[in-house]
Amino acid sequence: MPDSDFEVVRRAWDAFSRVALGGMLCELHPEVVAQPFGAVLEGQEYRGIEQVRRWWRDEILGTWEFFRTFVCGFERVDSRLLVTGRWSARGMGSGVELDIPATWIIDVRDGKIAYWRTYTEQAQARRDIGLED
């Protein structure tokens, strides 16, 4: 059965992978709080569309030759989504290629992504959203 919240995520991640910043940003809530993988490691978060735009410009376009996200599925946990997939990237200059499993906890509010956090350990994401493995 289709889930409109999941479709928002699918559209946003697809736009991200196509380097269509406008397409991604239009799926974000104005008060979005984003914790992409690198930000989680550094204990940071990006608040609002302008900070996400700067992250995209500085961290994604400035570091990676390509960076793609692939959504495989989702599970609704109360009002939140637990989205599973992968991300792949190639470092600019270094040529190092990564292909890493990813899991995201996502909140959708008013038809827009209001919160996302990226995990490389699905078990941790499941614990954080309140599911036990």
C-alpha positions, 0 to 999 in steps of 0.5 A, a space after each residue: 500500500 502506498 505511503 505518502 510520507 515514504 513517497 516524499 522521502 523517495 522523491 527527495 533522495 532521488 533528487 539528491 542522487 541526480 544532483 537536483 538540489 531544488 528537487 531535494 530542497 522542495 521536499 524539506 520542511 522549512 524547519 528541517 533538522 538534518 543529521 547526515 552521516 558526517 554530521 552525526 560523526 561530528 555531533 552536528 546537525 543542520 537546521 533549516 533549508 539554508 543550512 542544508 543547502 550549505 551542507 550540500 554545497 560544501 560537504 557533498 559537491 565540494 568533496 564527492 565526485 558523485 554521491 548517490 542514495 538508494 532507497 530499498 524499503 521502509 517501515 512505519 514506526 508510529 509517526 516516523 519512518 525507518 528507511 533502509 537503503 545504501 549510499 555510494 560515493 566517489 571521493 573527488 581527487 582521491 577516487 576512493 569509492 564507497 558503497 555503504 548500507 544506510 538507514 534513516 530515521 525520518 519524520 515527515 510533517 505537513 507533507 515535508 521531511 522535518 527530520 532525518 538522521 543517517 545511520 550506517 548501522 541498521 541495528 542502532 537505527 532500530 534501537 533509536 526508533 524504539 525497535 528491538 532486534 
